[in-house]
Amino acid sequence: MDGQAFLAATLVAHAGFAIVVAIHAFATDRDAGRWPFVTLAFGLAGIAAYFFYDESR
C-alpha cells in the first residue's frame, strides 16, 4: 500500500470511528463532549478514552 492510500484509509477509518462515538453518545443519552474530535484525530485511542474516561475522578 502506498503512502497516499494509507493516509486515505486512515482518514476514512478515523472519521468512521468518530461517527460511531457520536452515534453511541446519542443512543445512550451520554454527552459526547470532545470525544468525537479526539477520535477523529487519534482513532482507536480516542474510542478507548471515550469509553474509559471517568469525569468524576
Secondary structure, DSSP 8 states (H G I E B T S, - for coil): --HHHHHHHHHHHHHHHHHHHHHHHHHTT---TTHHHHHHHHTHHHHHHHHH--TT-
